[in-house]
Amino acid sequence: MTDMSSAYPETSSLKRHLPDLPLVIWMVLLTLALGLAGGLGADEVVGGFNMGFGRALGEFTLILLPSFTLAAALSNRNVASEAAGRTAALASPVAGAGMICPDTAYAALSPAAGRYKLDMAFGAYAGFKLLYPAGPLIVAAGLGVTGTTGVEPAMLLLCGVLLTLPVWAAGALWGRMLGGSGAAASGAETANGNGHLLITFAPFVVMATLLVLGGSVEDTGIGMVDFFLAPKGALILAAVLALLQTPSDKRRDCLDSAVRRTGSLLLVIGAASAFGAVLTGMLALDRLVPHGSGTLTLIALFALTVVFKLVQGSSMATFAAIAPVAAPIVMASNVSEIAAVFAICLGSFAAILPNDSYYWLVRRDVLQHEEGEGQAVRILSGGATVQALVGMVFLLAAVTLWP
């Protein structure tokens, strides 16, 4: 993957006065400068950088390598078609929730999505944030309200589904308004027969079956079985099956492509995570939410989560960091616990920025034609922000009408 900024003439006066450096270099330099300017010692800066950089690289390696292997293998089967694209888009929210990761869901389904890639990207993002057992369960567990009255799994699932539909639609509409041409050019349309399409989607069927089994049975105590019933293990098996469907003389090319794409993304993700870790360590964010009840508290929880998301980048890291801060606020207020859960989930939408691994995954795929980062940020961050605001409007309306 190449640095897009080097392929086009620079028109911005700001760009003309800045050194021509790859974005990853800027992030590394900014992280070091931020730590030193904030008064941290040399060991603290390096330690914070190391902790942030390596925080999730192992996990993303297990996601990206099989995902890009699957993508490369499916690209040899001319899978892009209208039926395949619609199927991938419609499945994306469920995949995002079932895999507990929008990155995994997007990377796994993108080879089949064709011109529906942006719809799928916003769908996987919405599903991960709002559908049980992903965002709502993670946040409810962090707040310590899982299973309490009104926060039962069935209620979390119902509320999540009702919010996901308008939120997903808002993101998809935004993507089509700003990035319609890119989405349409993301893959060639081919006419696949139903039988060919079924064979092509066999890896996804295997993956979905394993995920359903993994969600319906408890730990078996057998490490290998439990691993392949988990999202990452199921994804690896799907990639292996897709690779076996590929002609033997093309399998090494698929693996080489996966390694190249994974290595490039891991460097960017590591640098972005390091920046978030250093910045988070320097800011006191736990005093920003007033204690209270009702609409004001929900808006405050939403806003605080937005701040955490902008700083952290990672959605999962945001969920982990916000819980200990928000839990005493929720417990001390009279706010609806299930409304508080979804206010936090919606706050984590904003925004898909370059310090978020999901940004780079989608940016380097469906938005690779964009000349600079500005338009890519407007499409992805703007769409996610619209999703967050639309979701909050629906949530606040529901709380007002049904207190």
C-alpha positions in Angstrom: 0.0 0.0 0.0 1.4 3.3 -1.0 1.3 6.7 0.6 -1.5 8.4 -1.3 -0.2 11.9 -0.6 2.9 11.3 -2.8 0.8 10.4 -5.8 -1.0 13.8 -6.3 0.1 17.5 -6.4 -0.3 19.3 -3.2 -2.6 22.3 -3.2 -2.9 23.2 0.4 -0.7 26.1 1.6 -0.2 24.2 4.9 1.1 21.1 3.0 3.5 23.3 1.0 5.2 24.4 4.2 5.4 21.0 5.9 8.0 18.3 5.2 6.8 15.6 2.9 6.6 12.7 5.4 4.4 9.6 5.4 1.5 9.8 7.9 2.9 7.1 10.1 6.1 9.2 10.6 4.0 12.2 11.6 2.1 10.1 14.1 5.3 8.8 15.7 6.9 12.3 15.9 3.7 13.8 17.2 3.4 11.2 19.9 7.0 11.7 21.1 6.6 15.5 21.0 3.3 15.4 22.9 4.8 13.3 25.7 8.0 15.5 26.0 6.0 18.7 25.8 3.7 17.4 28.6 6.6 17.0 31.0 7.0 13.2 30.8 10.4 11.8 31.3 12.3 10.0 28.6 11.6 6.6 30.1 7.9 7.5 30.5 7.6 8.6 26.9 9.3 5.5 25.5 7.3 3.3 27.9 4.0 4.8 27.0 4.9 4.5 23.3 5.8 0.8 23.7 2.6 0.0 25.7 0.4 1.8 23.2 2.1 0.5 20.1 2.0 -3.2 21.1 -1.4 -3.0 22.9 -3.4 -4.9 20.2 -1.0 -5.8 17.4 -1.2 -9.5 18.2 -4.9 -9.4 18.1 -5.0 -7.5 14.8 -2.5 -9.9 13.3 -4.9 -12.8 14.0 -7.7 -10.7 12.4 -5.9 -9.2 9.4 -3.8 -12.1 8.1 -6.7 -14.5 7.7 -9.0 -11.7 6.5 -6.6 -10.6 3.8 -5.9 -14.2 2.8 -9.7 -14.8 2.5 -10.0 -11.6 0.4 -7.1 -12.6 -1.9 -8.5 -16.1 -2.3 -12.0 -14.9 -3.1 -10.6 -12.3 -5.6 -9.5 -15.2 -7.8 -13.1 -16.4 -8.0 -14.7 -13.2 -9.4 -17.1 -13.2 -6.5 -18.3 -9.6 -6.9 -21.9 -9.6 -8.1 -25.1 -7.8 -7.2 -26.4 -10.7 -5.2 -23.2 -11.2 -3.4 -22.8 -7.5 -2.6 -26.3 -7.3 -1.2 -25.9 -10.4 0.8 -22.6 -9.1 2.4 -24.2 -5.7 3.1 -27.3 -7.2 4.8 -25.1 -9.6 6.8 -22.7 -6.9 8.0 -24.5 -5.7 11.2 -24.9 -9.3 12.4 -21.3 -10.1 11.5 -20.0 -7.0 13.3 -21.9 -8.1 16.5 -21.2 -11.8 16.2 -17.5 -11.3 15.6 -17.3 -8.7 18.3 -15.2 -6.6 15.9 -16.1 -4.4 13.0 -12.6 -4.8 11.5 -13.0 -8.6 11.3 -16.5 -8.4 9.9 -15.5 -5.8 7.2 -12.3 -7.6 6.2 -14.1 -10.9 6.0 -17.1 -9.7 3.9 -15.4 -7.0 1.8 -14.3 -9.4 -1.0 -18.0 -10.1 -1.8 -19.4 -6.6 -1.2 -18.6 -5.0 -4.5 -20.2 -1.6 -4.8 -21.9 -2.0 -1.4 -18.6 -1.8 0.5 -19.4 1.5 2.2 -22.9 0.3 3.1 -21.3 -2.8 4.6 -18.6 -0.7 6.5 -21.3 1.4 8.2 -23.4 -1.7 8.8 -20.6 -3.6 10.5 -19.7 -0.6 12.6 -23.3 -0.1 13.7 -23.8 -3.8 14.5 -20.7 -4.0 16.6 -21.7 -0.9 18.6 -25.4 -1.6 19.1 -26.3 -5.2 18.7 -26.1 -7.8 21.5 -23.7 -9.5 22.3 -21.1 -6.9 21.3 -21.2 -3.2 22.4 -24.3 -3.4 24.7 -23.1 -6.4 26.5 -19.6 -5.1 26.9 -20.8 -1.8 28.2 -23.4 -3.3 30.5 -20.8 -5.6 32.0 -18.4 -2.8 32.5 -21.0 -0.7 34.3 -22.0 -3.7 36.4 -25.7 -3.6 35.4 -25.8 -6.9 33.4 -29.0 -8.8 34.3 -30.5 -6.1 36.4 -34.2 -5.2 35.9 -34.6 -3.7 32.5 -31.1 -4.7 31.3 -31.9 -8.3 30.5 -30.3 -9.8 27.3 -33.7 -9.8 25.5 -34.1 -6.1 26.2 -30.6 -5.2 25.1 -31.2 -7.1 21.9 -34.5 -5.5 21.2 -33.3 -2.0 21.9 -30.2 -2.6 19.9 -32.1 -3.8 16.8 -34.5 -0.8 17.0 -31.5 1.6 17.1 -29.4 -0.2 14.5 -31.9 0.2 11.7 -32.0 4.1 11.6 -28.3 4.4 12.6 -27.2 2.1 9.8 -29.4 3.8 7.3 -28.0 7.2 8.2 -24.4 6.0 7.7 -25.2 4.3 4.4 -27.0 7.4 3.1 -24.0 9.6 4.1 -21.6 7.2 2.4 -23.6 7.2 -0.8 -23.9 11.0 -0.8 -20.1 11.7 -0.3 -18.5 8.5 -1.6 -20.9 7.1 -4.1 -18.4 7.1 -7.0 -15.8 5.3 -5.0 -18.2 2.6 -3.8 -19.4 2.0 -7.3 -15.9 1.6 -8.6 -14.8 -0.8 -5.9 -15.2 -4.0 -7.9 -16.3 -5.4 -11.2 -19.7 -6.9 -11.5 -19.9 -10.4 -12.7 -22.8 -12.8 -13.3 -22.4 -15.7 -10.9 -24.8 -18.6 -10.9 -26.5 -19.6 -7.7 -24.4 -22.8 -7.4 -21.1 -20.9 -8.0 -22.2 -18.3 -5.5 -23.0 -20.9 -2.9 -19.6 -22.6 -3.3 -17.9 -19.2 -3.1 -19.7 -18.4 0.1 -18.9 -21.7 1.7 -16.1 -20.2 3.9 -18.6 -17.7 5.3 -21.2 -20.4 6.0 -18.5 -22.4 7.9 -17.5 -19.3 9.8 -21.1 -18.4 10.7 -21.8 -22.0 11.8 -18.8 -22.0 14.1 -19.8 -18.6 15.6 -23.4 -19.8 16.2 -22.0 -23.0 17.9 -19.5 -20.9 19.9 -22.3 -18.6 21.1 -24.6 -21.4 22.1 -22.3 -23.8 23.9 -20.1 -23.2 27.0 -16.4 -23.7 27.1 -15.6 -27.3 26.3 -12.3 -27.3 28.1 -10.5 -28.3 24.9 -8.3 -25.5 23.8 -8.4 -26.2 20.1 -12.1 -26.6 20.0 -12.8 -23.5 22.0 -10.4 -21.5 19.8 -12.1 -22.5 16.5 -15.5 -21.7 18.0 -14.3 -18.1 18.7 -14.4 -15.4 16.1 -10.7 -15.4 15.3 -10.4 -19.1 15.1 -13.5 -19.3 12.9 -12.1 -16.7 10.6 -8.8 -18.6 10.3 -10.7 -21.8 9.3 -12.7 -19.8 6.7 -9.5 -18.4 5.3 -8.0 -21.9 5.1 -11.1 -23.2 3.3 -11.0 -20.3 0.8 -7.3 -21.0 0.2 -8.0 -24.7 -0.5 -10.6 -23.6 -3.1 -7.9 -21.6 -4.8 -5.7 -23.2 -7.6 -2.5 -24.4 -6.0 -0.3 -22.2 -8.2 -2.0 -19.1 -6.8 -2.1 -19.9 -3.1 1.4 -18.5 -2.4 0.4 -15.2 -4.1 -2.6 -15.0 -1.9 -0.5 -15.4 1.2 2.2 -13.0 0.1 -0.6 -10.4 -0.6 -2.0 -11.0 2.9 1.4 -10.5 4.5 2.1 -7.3 2.6 -1.3 -5.7 3.5 -1.1 -6.8 7.1 2.4 -5.5 7.7 1.5 -2.1 6.3 -1.6 -1.8 8.4 0.0 -3.0 11.6 2.6 -0.3 11.4 -0.1 2.4 11.0 -2.3 0.9 13.7 0.6 0.6 16.2 1.6 4.3 15.7 -2.0 5.4 16.1 -2.5 3.3 19.2 0.7 4.7 20.7 -0.5 8.3 20.2 -3.8 7.5 21.9 -2.1 5.8 24.8 0.3 8.7 25.5 -2.5 11.3 25.1 -4.9 9.3 27.4 -2.2 9.1 30.1 -1.8 12.9 30.1 -5.5 14.0 30.2 -7.8 13.8 33.2 -11.2 12.9 31.6 -13.1 11.6 34.6 -14.4 15.0 35.8 -16.2 16.0 32.7 -19.7 14.5 33.4 -22.0 16.1 35.9 -24.0 13.9 38.2 -27.7 14.0 37.7 -30.6 12.2 36.1 -32.5 12.1 32.9 -31.7 13.7 29.6 -28.7 15.8 30.9 -26.9 12.7 32.3 -27.5 10.8 29.1 -26.1 13.6 27.0 -23.1 14.0 29.4 -22.4 10.2 29.2 -22.6 10.5 25.4 -20.2 13.5 25.3 -17.7 11.9 27.6 -17.6 8.7 25.5 -17.1 10.9 22.4 -14.0 12.4 24.1 -12.7 9.0 25.1 -13.2 7.7 21.5 -11.5 10.6 20.0 -8.5 10.1 22.3 -8.4 6.3 22.2 -9.2 5.6 18.6 -10.0 2.0 19.3 -13.7 1.2 20.0 -12.8 -1.7 22.3 -10.3 0.4 24.2 -13.0 3.1 24.6 -15.4 0.6 26.1 -12.8 -0.6 28.5 -11.7 2.9 29.5 -15.1 4.5 29.9 -16.6 1.8 32.1 -14.8 2.7 35.4 -15.4 6.4 34.9 -19.1 6.1 33.9 -20.1 3.4 36.4 -20.2 5.5 39.6 -22.1 8.3 37.6 -24.8 5.8 36.5 -25.0 4.3 40.0 -25.4 7.7 41.7 -28.0 9.0 39.3 -31.6 8.2 38.5 -31.0 7.6 34.9 -32.3 4.5 33.1 -29.5 2.0 33.1 -30.3 0.6 29.7 -30.5 4.2 28.3 -27.1 4.9 29.8 -25.7 1.7 28.2 -26.9 2.9 24.7 -25.8 6.5 25.3 -22.3 5.2 25.8 -22.5 2.9 22.8 -23.7 5.7 20.6 -20.9 8.0 21.9 -18.4 5.5 20.8 -19.4 6.0 17.2 -17.7 9.4 16.9 -15.6 9.3 15.0 -13.7 7.0 12.6 -10.4 9.0 12.5 -6.8 8.0 11.5 -6.1 6.9 15.1 -8.8 4.1 14.6 -7.7 0.9 13.0 -11.1 0.7 11.3 -10.3 3.9 9.4 -7.3 2.4 7.8 -8.9 -0.8 6.9 -11.8 0.9 5.0 -9.5 3.7 3.8 -7.1 1.4 2.1 -9.9 -0.7 0.5 -12.9 1.2 -0.7 -11.5 4.7 -0.4 -8.1 4.1 -1.9 -9.0 6.3 -4.9 -9.3 9.4 -2.7 -6.4 11.8 -3.2 -5.9 12.8 0.4 -7.0 12.1 3.9 -9.4 15.0 4.0 -12.1 13.5 1.9 -11.7 10.0 3.5 -12.1 11.6 7.0 -15.2 13.5 5.8 -16.8 10.3 4.5 -15.9 7.9 7.4 -15.8 10.3 10.4 -18.7 12.4 9.1 -20.8 9.2 8.5 -20.0 7.8 12.0 -20.8 11.2 13.6 -24.1 11.3 11.8 -24.8 7.8 13.0 -24.1 8.8 16.5 -26.3 11.9 16.4 -29.2 10.1 14.7 -29.0 7.3 17.3 -29.0 9.8 20.2 -32.1 11.6 18.8 -33.9 8.3 18.7 -32.7 7.3 22.2 -33.7 10.6 23.8 -37.0 10.5 22.0 -37.6 7.0 23.4 -36.7 8.0 26.9 -38.9 11.1 26.8 -41.9 9.2 25.4 -41.4 6.0 27.5 -39.7 7.1 30.8 
